[in-house]
Amino acid sequence: MTYRTRHVMAVTSAAPVAAPVALLLSVVIGLSGCATNPVTGRRELSLISEAQEIQMGREASAADLKRVGEVPQTEVQAMVRRLGSAMAAKSERPNLPWEFHVLDDAAVNAFAYPGGFIFVTRGLLTNLNSESELAEVIGHEIGHVTAKHSVVAMSQQQLAQIGLVGASIFSSTVAKYGDLIGGGASLLFLKFGRDDELQADALGFRYSLAQGFDVREAPKVFETLGRLSGSGGRVPEWQSTHPDPGNRAVRAEARAAELAPGALIGTKVNRDSYLRLLDGMVFGENPRHGYFEGTRFLHPDLRFQFDFPTGWKFANQPEAVVGVSADNSAQLQLLPASGTPAQALQTFLQQQGITVRQSGQTTVNGLTAAAATFDATTQQGALQGRALTVAHNGQTYMLLGLMVANAPAARAAEVDATLRSFRALTDATALNKQPARVQLVTLDQAMTGAQFVQRYPSTVSAEAVYIANGIEAATSLPKGMILKRIR
């Protein structure tokens, strides 16, 4: 099964450190709490060894690759590995087990796990226009690792939590998306501060230049991020945890302007070769992995559909399809399960903290199923629950509804209606729905951006085409220029 998500690292919130714990912290810091930063040369807090850093990164990387998977274009994967490996080899931490991957994810994103595990997404690649732009992004993520930004952040979080009990919800199954429920477990993502991000920008600039790339292309990355965030669509994830892209573009221009005369002579952009690797790549969300029509979720490959309540927020993620009510009092999930419907439901209900109200076998729209209502005891309070397991097309699915104790009565009715809406997808149009893809066009004459989108219509908006090509409507485009059309 394939859904969509982005996960970095979950931590729990913590209360103020008590005096005995503070004493313990001083001992820990005094014994092994500092290390030399390989980028700055300064001593800084570090409660995580390099071996631990690598192990955490390797496990997180393997999980993302299993959940989301890489793009099928092996030439694209090879390009990213080649760029990243060359920069990492000349960085301050060349001996890490560096890995570079391209996730088959529509999100415009790039991120680094501790220990040297770097990811860029298909959504990012299809909105960039040269190897030089990509090198700036990969170099930035390498910079987070070489400057040990994750290690410092995690060390600080460990200090805040030594001797404390984390606020985890009662089971791993329910906890996966517990942050969507008001009053539930607080699931926070590890984010870097502004100074860390700007330092990573500067390091990426340096690594890119050292590989012979024209760093005057770097501002285009931040300009693209800014345009994507202002286009009415989803804010690029690479921007949502980073400083303002406009300011970063200005800083990138200033860095290039400060280089010595002649420093950029002979540098490379590699625009056309980069674009040719994108030809045929999926652009945007891939409906074969499931898509929404209004409040209805349809999955052509797995041949099922179901309906969310009106007014809810929902998302298609790699491990589950999730939704949350507007008042955050209720949540719904659909996720794969193992065994028969009866076996899958029994496994779920046997978890600690669950009290079964009612359970039994049933059918849903002609499909074999099992259903239960239950209460769940958590460290944050009581939850009401509904669970439905159903067999379809050789796979068992679980639909799970969770509500806080004081949820309005209407929430239970909405959850029940969603659980009972699961059914086979038989509509031929939906079953045959295909993704949009990048299609390259070599201009046979000079024209403007506006003339290009008129002559070569795409299945996405004109603005999306302009952004993907790094142009405006009034941009003059020379004969022979390669551009992206989305069909």
Secondary structure, DSSP 8 states (H G I E B T S, - for coil): ---------EE-------HHHHHHHHHHHHHH-EEE-TTT--EEE--S-HHHHHHHHHHHHHHHHHHT-B-S-HHHHHHHHHHHHHHHHTSS-TTS--EEEEE---S--EEEETTTEEEEEHHHHTT--SHHHHHHHHHHHHHHHHTTHHHHHHHHHHHHHTT------S-HHHHTTGGGSTTS---EE----HHHHHHHHHHHHHHHHHTTB-GGGHHHHHHHHHHHHTTTS---HHHHTSS-HHHHHHHHHHHHHTS-TTTTTT-B--HHHHHHHHTT-EES--GGG-EEETTEEEETTTTEEEE--TT-EEEE-SS-EEEE-TTSSEEEEEEEE-S-HHHHHHHHHTSTTEEEEEEEEEEETTEEEEEEEEEEEETTEEEEEEEEEEEETTEEEEEEEEEETT--HHHHHHHHHHHTT-EE---HHHHT---EEEEEEE-SS-EEHHHHHHHS--SS-HHHHHHHHT--TT-EE-TT-EEEEE-
